[in-house]
Amino acid sequence: MASPSAQGDVPTSSHWDDGAETAGKNLRQMSKDYQQVLLDVRRSLRRFPPGMPKEQREGLQEELIDIILLVLERNPQLHYYQGYHDIVVTFLLVVGESLATSLVEKVSTHHLRDFMDPTMDNTKHILNYLMPIIDQVNPELHDFMQSAEVGTIFALSWLITWFGHVLSDFRHVVRLYDFFLACHPLMPIYFAAVIVLYREEEVLDCDCDMASVHHLLSQIPQDLPYEMLISRAGDLFVQFPPSRLAWEAAAQQEANKTAASTFKDFELASTQQRPDMVLRQRFRGLRTENRTKDVLTKPRTNRLVKLAVMGLTVALGAAALAVVKSALEWAPKFQLQLFP
């Protein structure tokens, strides 16, 4: 991310004067999101440079809260999600509170707009572009992941935080933000696909089951060749633009219903919007062999049960029709005997 002087004509003074006046109304008392924002910001210690004095860090955390609440107050159509603070803190650390407020507001109403809806439906739709991109480049890897029914939940925190939550080196985070700001809003999902493609050998060496593949992919290596991956993501965007993948993304949503329904944490993460915490808790409980086997065999059991129920339904339906037909043939004779 460039220095403030390199950002170009960014409206600052008038916006910030308005912001200071609004902030005077004590947004913290007025905002319905204040308590959640406060909790998230308090947990964001790792996003600040190591060795930063406590007083300085606490001051920045207060500024972080003010920026988030101010942007939400100015744009009531936007809804806070957990992970949003990871994006805001990046701008704050690079350009300071005043300029960060204007930049975050612009990004929130454009690049991040789909993530800030009342529901996560649009976010899930964006995730559905991941597998079609992989399929275009590496069908073998795509088919392996489909067989494992891993879905796309592993990339949720990547997408909604622009990788800020999962990368430990601030230089890499800032480089990616530069890239995403200069590109189409869907570029983060292309970059996610490039990371998966880069790790092809690791993925194919995994056991072909949801728990193993998900555990591998959710742990991003910190020594990735970022410049090469950025270049590759740009190439893939040109080669397979969103307009070309839109149909496949819609079809992917239907095709993934089985995986989504068996992976209940997807729905849980969608409501709580805490994918990182939910998944850590989930996979602590999935490390035993028996538990994993139960989870992985459940979809097959469900399909067999459905087929059995369908078979019984057809058989019972045929029997019912036969009984009705016999009754109709027998009823007139019975009526004649009762009423000669």
C-alpha positions as CSV (number, residue, x, y, z in Angstrom):
1,M,0.0,0.0,0.0
2,A,1.5,3.3,-1.0
3,S,2.2,6.2,1.3
4,P,-0.6,8.8,1.9
5,S,1.0,11.2,-0.6
6,A,0.7,8.6,-3.4
7,Q,-3.0,8.0,-2.9
8,G,-4.0,10.7,-5.3
9,D,-7.0,13.1,-4.8
10,V,-8.6,11.6,-1.7
11,P,-11.3,13.7,0.0
12,T,-10.1,14.1,3.5
13,S,-10.8,17.4,5.2
14,S,-14.5,17.8,4.6
15,H,-15.2,14.2,5.3
16,W,-13.2,14.3,8.5
17,D,-14.8,17.5,9.7
18,D,-18.2,15.9,9.3
19,G,-16.8,12.8,11.0
20,A,-15.5,14.7,14.0
21,E,-18.9,16.3,14.4
22,T,-20.8,13.0,14.2
23,A,-18.3,11.3,16.5
24,G,-19.2,14.0,19.1
25,K,-22.6,12.4,19.4
26,N,-21.1,9.5,21.2
27,L,-21.4,6.8,18.6
28,R,-20.3,4.2,21.0
29,Q,-23.6,4.6,22.9
30,M,-25.7,4.8,19.8
31,S,-24.3,2.0,17.8
32,K,-25.8,-1.5,18.0
33,D,-22.5,-2.9,16.8
34,Y,-20.3,-1.3,19.5
35,Q,-20.0,-4.3,21.8
36,Q,-19.1,-6.7,19.0
37,V,-16.6,-4.2,17.5
38,L,-15.0,-3.7,20.9
39,L,-14.6,-7.5,21.4
40,D,-13.0,-7.9,18.0
41,V,-10.7,-5.0,18.4
42,R,-9.5,-6.2,21.8
43,R,-8.6,-9.6,20.2
44,S,-6.7,-7.9,17.4
45,L,-3.3,-7.6,19.2
46,R,-1.5,-9.7,16.7
47,R,-2.3,-7.3,13.9
48,F,-0.2,-4.6,15.5
49,P,3.6,-4.5,15.0
50,P,5.5,-6.5,17.6
51,G,7.3,-4.3,20.2
52,M,4.8,-1.4,19.8
53,P,4.4,0.4,23.1
54,K,1.2,-0.6,24.9
55,E,0.0,3.0,25.1
56,Q,0.4,3.5,21.4
57,R,-1.3,0.3,20.6
58,E,-4.2,1.1,22.9
59,G,-4.6,4.5,21.3
60,L,-4.7,2.9,17.8
61,Q,-7.3,0.4,19.0
62,E,-9.5,3.3,20.1
63,E,-9.1,4.9,16.7
64,L,-9.9,1.6,15.1
65,I,-13.2,1.4,16.9
66,D,-14.1,5.1,16.0
67,I,-13.4,4.5,12.3
68,I,-15.6,1.4,12.1
69,L,-18.5,2.9,14.0
70,L,-18.3,6.2,12.0
71,V,-18.3,4.4,8.6
72,L,-21.3,2.2,9.7
73,E,-23.1,5.3,11.0
74,R,-22.7,7.2,7.8
75,N,-23.8,4.1,5.7
76,P,-26.7,2.4,7.4
77,Q,-27.0,0.0,4.5
78,L,-23.7,-1.6,5.6
79,H,-23.7,-4.3,8.2
80,Y,-20.7,-5.1,10.3
81,Y,-19.1,-8.6,10.0
82,Q,-16.4,-10.1,12.1
83,G,-13.2,-9.8,10.1
84,Y,-14.0,-6.3,8.9
85,H,-11.8,-4.9,11.6
86,D,-8.8,-6.9,10.1
87,I,-9.2,-4.8,6.9
88,V,-9.7,-1.5,8.7
89,V,-6.7,-1.9,10.9
90,T,-4.5,-2.3,7.9
91,F,-5.5,1.1,6.5
92,L,-5.2,2.7,9.9
93,L,-1.6,1.4,10.4
94,V,-0.5,2.7,6.9
95,V,-2.2,6.1,6.5
96,G,-3.5,7.1,9.9
97,E,-7.0,7.7,11.3
98,S,-8.2,10.6,9.1
99,L,-7.3,9.3,5.7
100,A,-8.1,5.7,6.7
101,T,-11.7,6.7,7.5
102,S,-12.2,8.1,4.0
103,L,-10.5,5.1,2.3
104,V,-12.3,2.5,4.4
105,E,-15.6,4.1,3.6
106,K,-14.9,4.1,-0.1
107,V,-13.7,0.5,-0.1
108,S,-16.7,-0.6,2.1
109,T,-19.2,0.7,-0.4
110,H,-17.4,-0.8,-3.4
111,H,-15.0,-3.7,-3.0
112,L,-16.4,-5.0,0.3
113,R,-20.0,-4.2,-0.4
114,D,-21.1,-7.8,-0.8
115,F,-19.6,-8.8,2.5
116,M,-21.6,-6.2,4.3
117,D,-25.1,-7.3,3.5
118,P,-27.5,-8.5,6.2
119,T,-26.8,-12.1,5.2
120,M,-23.8,-13.9,3.8
121,D,-25.6,-15.0,0.6
122,N,-23.5,-12.9,-1.7
123,T,-20.3,-13.9,0.2
124,K,-21.2,-17.5,-0.4
125,H,-21.9,-16.8,-4.1
126,I,-18.4,-15.2,-4.4
127,L,-16.9,-18.3,-2.8
128,N,-18.6,-20.4,-5.5
129,Y,-16.2,-18.9,-8.1
130,L,-13.3,-20.7,-6.4
131,M,-13.9,-24.3,-7.7
132,P,-14.7,-23.3,-11.3
133,I,-11.4,-21.4,-11.5
134,I,-9.5,-24.4,-10.2
135,D,-11.4,-26.6,-12.7
136,Q,-10.4,-24.5,-15.6
137,V,-6.7,-24.8,-14.7
138,N,-6.4,-28.2,-13.1
139,P,-9.4,-30.6,-13.5
140,E,-7.6,-33.4,-11.6
141,L,-7.2,-31.2,-8.5
142,H,-10.8,-30.0,-8.8
143,D,-12.1,-33.5,-9.0
144,F,-10.1,-34.6,-6.0
145,M,-11.4,-31.7,-3.9
146,Q,-15.0,-32.4,-5.1
147,S,-14.5,-36.1,-4.1
148,A,-13.3,-35.0,-0.7
149,E,-16.4,-32.7,-0.4
150,V,-14.1,-30.1,1.2
151,G,-16.3,-27.2,-0.1
152,T,-14.9,-23.6,0.1
153,I,-15.3,-22.7,3.8
154,F,-11.5,-22.9,4.2
155,A,-11.2,-19.7,2.1
156,L,-13.9,-17.7,3.9
157,S,-11.6,-15.9,6.2
158,W,-9.1,-15.3,3.4
159,L,-11.8,-13.6,1.3
160,I,-13.6,-11.4,3.9
161,T,-10.3,-10.1,5.5
162,W,-8.3,-9.9,2.3
163,F,-5.9,-12.4,3.8
164,G,-5.2,-9.9,6.7
165,H,-6.3,-12.4,9.3
166,V,-4.2,-15.3,8.1
167,L,-0.9,-13.8,7.1
168,S,1.6,-12.9,9.8
169,D,4.0,-10.7,7.8
170,F,2.5,-7.2,7.5
171,R,4.5,-6.6,4.3
172,H,2.7,-9.4,2.5
173,V,-0.7,-8.1,3.7
174,V,0.1,-4.6,2.5
175,R,1.3,-5.9,-0.9
176,L,-1.9,-7.8,-1.4
177,Y,-4.0,-4.8,-0.4
178,D,-2.3,-2.8,-3.1
179,F,-3.1,-5.5,-5.6
180,F,-6.7,-5.9,-4.6
181,L,-7.4,-2.1,-4.5
182,A,-6.1,-1.8,-8.0
183,C,-8.2,-4.7,-9.4
184,H,-11.7,-6.0,-9.8
185,P,-13.6,-6.8,-6.5
186,L,-13.4,-10.5,-7.3
187,M,-9.6,-10.6,-7.5
188,P,-9.3,-12.0,-3.9
189,I,-11.1,-15.2,-4.9
190,Y,-8.7,-15.6,-7.9
191,F,-5.8,-15.2,-5.6
192,A,-7.3,-17.8,-3.3
193,A,-7.6,-20.2,-6.3
194,V,-3.9,-19.5,-7.2
195,I,-2.8,-20.5,-3.6
196,V,-4.7,-23.8,-3.9
197,L,-3.3,-24.5,-7.3
198,Y,0.2,-23.7,-6.1
199,R,-0.2,-26.3,-3.4
200,E,-1.5,-29.0,-5.8
201,E,1.0,-31.7,-4.8
202,E,0.3,-31.2,-1.1
203,V,-3.4,-31.5,-1.7
204,L,-3.2,-34.6,-3.9
205,D,-1.0,-36.3,-1.3
206,C,-3.7,-35.8,1.3
207,D,-6.2,-38.5,2.3
208,C,-9.3,-37.8,0.1
209,D,-11.6,-36.7,2.9
210,M,-13.0,-33.5,4.0
211,A,-11.2,-33.2,7.4
212,S,-7.7,-33.8,5.9
213,V,-8.0,-31.6,2.9
214,H,-9.7,-28.8,4.9
215,H,-7.0,-28.9,7.6
216,L,-4.2,-28.6,5.0
217,L,-5.8,-25.8,3.0
218,S,-6.8,-23.7,6.1
219,Q,-3.1,-23.4,7.1
220,I,-1.6,-20.9,4.6
221,P,2.3,-21.2,4.4
222,Q,3.9,-17.9,5.3
223,D,6.7,-18.2,2.7
224,L,4.6,-18.2,-0.5
225,P,6.1,-16.6,-3.6
226,Y,3.7,-13.7,-3.5
227,E,4.8,-11.8,-6.5
228,M,4.6,-14.9,-8.7
229,L,1.1,-15.7,-7.3
230,I,-0.1,-12.1,-7.8
231,S,1.0,-12.3,-11.5
232,R,-0.6,-15.6,-11.9
233,A,-3.9,-14.4,-10.4
234,G,-3.9,-11.5,-12.8
235,D,-3.3,-13.8,-15.7
236,L,-6.2,-16.1,-14.7
237,F,-8.6,-13.2,-14.3
238,V,-7.8,-12.2,-17.9
239,Q,-8.0,-15.8,-19.2
240,F,-11.2,-16.7,-17.2
241,P,-13.1,-13.5,-16.4
242,P,-16.0,-13.6,-14.0
243,S,-18.5,-13.2,-16.8
244,R,-17.2,-16.5,-18.2
245,L,-17.4,-18.3,-14.9
246,A,-20.8,-16.9,-13.7
247,W,-22.8,-19.9,-15.0
248,E,-20.3,-22.4,-13.4
249,A,-20.5,-20.5,-10.1
250,A,-24.2,-20.7,-10.1
251,A,-24.1,-24.4,-10.9
252,Q,-21.5,-24.9,-8.2
253,Q,-24.0,-23.7,-5.6
254,E,-26.4,-26.4,-6.6
255,A,-23.7,-29.1,-6.8
256,N,-22.3,-28.2,-3.4
257,K,-25.6,-28.6,-1.6
258,T,-24.6,-32.1,-0.3
259,A,-21.3,-30.9,1.0
260,A,-22.8,-27.8,2.6
261,S,-25.5,-29.8,4.3
262,T,-23.1,-32.3,5.7
263,F,-20.7,-29.7,6.8
264,K,-22.9,-28.0,9.4
265,D,-20.2,-25.5,10.4
266,F,-20.8,-23.7,7.1
267,E,-24.2,-22.6,8.2
268,L,-22.9,-21.9,11.7
269,A,-20.1,-19.8,10.3
270,S,-22.6,-18.0,8.1
271,T,-24.7,-16.9,11.1
272,Q,-22.0,-16.2,13.6
273,Q,-19.5,-15.0,11.0
274,R,-16.5,-16.4,13.0
275,P,-15.1,-19.0,10.6
276,D,-11.7,-19.1,12.2
277,M,-12.9,-19.8,15.7
278,V,-15.6,-22.2,14.6
279,L,-13.3,-24.3,12.5
280,R,-10.6,-24.5,15.2
281,Q,-13.2,-25.9,17.6
282,R,-14.6,-28.2,14.9
283,F,-11.4,-29.9,14.0
284,R,-10.2,-30.4,17.5
285,G,-13.1,-32.8,17.8
286,L,-12.5,-34.4,14.4
287,R,-9.0,-35.7,15.1
288,T,-10.1,-39.1,16.3
289,E,-10.5,-41.8,13.6
290,N,-14.0,-42.9,14.6
291,R,-15.4,-39.4,14.7
292,T,-13.9,-38.7,11.3
293,K,-15.3,-41.9,9.9
294,D,-18.8,-41.1,11.1
295,V,-18.7,-37.7,9.6
296,L,-17.4,-38.9,6.2
297,T,-19.8,-41.8,5.9
298,K,-22.9,-39.7,6.9
299,P,-23.5,-38.4,3.4
300,R,-23.5,-41.9,1.9
301,T,-25.8,-43.1,4.7
302,N,-28.2,-40.2,4.0
303,R,-28.3,-41.0,0.3
304,L,-29.0,-44.7,1.0
305,V,-31.7,-43.8,3.4
306,K,-33.3,-41.5,0.9
307,L,-33.2,-44.2,-1.8
308,A,-34.7,-46.7,0.6
309,V,-37.5,-44.3,1.6
310,M,-38.2,-43.5,-2.1
311,G,-38.4,-47.2,-2.8
312,L,-40.8,-47.8,0.1
313,T,-42.9,-44.8,-1.0
314,V,-43.2,-46.2,-4.6
315,A,-44.1,-49.6,-3.3
316,L,-46.6,-48.3,-0.8
317,G,-48.1,-46.0,-3.5
318,A,-48.5,-49.0,-5.9
319,A,-50.1,-51.1,-3.1
320,A,-52.5,-48.2,-2.2
321,L,-53.6,-47.8,-5.8
322,A,-54.2,-51.6,-6.1
323,V,-56.3,-51.5,-2.9
324,V,-58.3,-48.5,-4.1
325,K,-58.9,-50.1,-7.5
326,S,-60.1,-53.3,-5.9
327,A,-62.3,-51.3,-3.5
328,L,-63.9,-49.4,-6.4
329,E,-64.6,-52.7,-8.2
330,W,-66.0,-54.3,-5.1
331,A,-68.0,-51.4,-3.7
332,P,-70.9,-51.4,-6.2
333,K,-71.6,-55.2,-5.6
334,F,-71.6,-54.6,-1.8
335,Q,-74.0,-51.7,-2.2
336,L,-76.4,-53.9,-4.3
337,Q,-76.4,-56.5,-1.6
338,L,-77.2,-54.0,1.1
339,F,-79.8,-52.0,-0.9
340,P,-81.5,-54.5,-3.2
